[in-house]
Amino acid sequence: MHWSSYQKQAAQFFTSIGLDAEIEFELQGARGTHVIDVFATGNYGGIPFKWVVECKAWKSNIPKEKVMALAAIVQDVGADRGFLLSEVGFQSGALRAARSSNITLTSLEDLSQATDQFAVDLQLGQANWAVRKAKSRLLELKRKSDEHEYDINRLSLSGELSVCELLLQDASEGRYPILYPVKGIQFATLKEVVAYARETVEQANLWELP
């Protein structure tokens, strides 16, 4: 496989799990500028993170030196983790070096298999964070005006957000189909639950004090 194709596949993978991914990304570090094969960013539970991904479309195992080089870049740019990708494998020295670092040695194939649950957790975390943030906003608006403490629209939206928290909890436990009898809705997939939560959050975020 050509190195550029490998980079594109890696970027597509990280995009598929809900992250932003850029190829050949120029990043300024404390000691200089680095061109990153794939730079992936996202947030989990409201906490932003950034990953540096190096793609090695080699026909031989990756040596320890490449692990150390990537670790240095990760530290220089302040990234949370580095990924060194190879479909062939890694030398024993590289494996040992990675154990005591924040570098993950893997392949796209293994990463795809291992991140199914991560993708689920990522979507749930983002949805839960958005719901909690929307609830906090409505509560803050209530505190600004006692006159609207029992505003029917605000109370209704707050209630819907609480229901979304319960729906997301059921989704995290795989309790499908998930029923919402009050509205006659049934959710069969995580995608449907997350979409409903996002729609509810959007409506809540549009509400303002009369």
Rosetta blueprint (number, residue, H / E / L):
1 M L
2 H L
3 W H
4 S H
5 S H
6 Y H
7 Q H
8 K H
9 Q H
10 A H
11 A H
12 Q H
13 F H
14 F H
15 T H
16 S H
17 I L
18 G L
19 L L
20 D E
21 A E
22 E E
23 I E
24 E E
25 F E
26 E E
27 L E
28 Q E
29 G L
30 A L
31 R L
32 G L
33 T E
34 H E
35 V E
36 I E
37 D E
38 V E
39 F E
40 A E
41 T E
42 G E
43 N E
44 Y E
45 G L
46 G L
47 I E
48 P E
49 F E
50 K E
51 W E
52 V E
53 V E
54 E E
55 C E
56 K L
57 A L
58 W L
59 K L
60 S L
61 N L
62 I E
63 P L
64 K H
65 E H
66 K H
67 V H
68 M H
69 A H
70 L H
71 A H
72 A H
73 I H
74 V H
75 Q H
76 D H
77 V H
78 G L
79 A L
80 D L
81 R E
82 G E
83 F E
84 L E
85 L E
86 S L
87 E L
88 V L
89 G L
90 F E
91 Q L
92 S H
93 G H
94 A H
95 L H
96 R H
97 A H
98 A H
99 R H
100 S L
101 S L
102 N L
103 I E
104 T E
105 L E
106 T E
107 S L
108 L H
109 E H
110 D H
111 L H
112 S H
113 Q H
114 A H
115 T L
116 D H
117 Q H
118 F H
119 A H
120 V H
121 D H
122 L H
123 Q H
124 L H
125 G H
126 Q H
127 A H
128 N H
129 W H
130 A H
131 V H
132 R H
133 K H
134 A H
135 K H
136 S H
137 R H
138 L H
139 L H
140 E H
141 L H
142 K H
143 R H
144 K H
145 S L
146 D H
147 E H
148 H H
149 E L
150 Y L
151 D L
152 I H
153 N H
154 R H
155 L H
156 S H
157 L H
158 S H
159 G H
160 E H
161 L H
162 S H
163 V H
164 C H
165 E H
166 L H
167 L H
168 L H
169 Q H
170 D H
171 A H
172 S H
173 E L
174 G L
175 R L
176 Y L
177 P L
178 I E
179 L E
180 Y E
181 P L
182 V L
183 K L
184 G L
185 I E
186 Q E
187 F E
188 A L
189 T L
190 L H
191 K H
192 E H
193 V H
194 V H
195 A H
196 Y H
197 A H
198 R H
199 E H
200 T H
201 V H
202 E H
203 Q H
204 A H
205 N H
206 L H
207 W L
208 E L
209 L L
210 P L
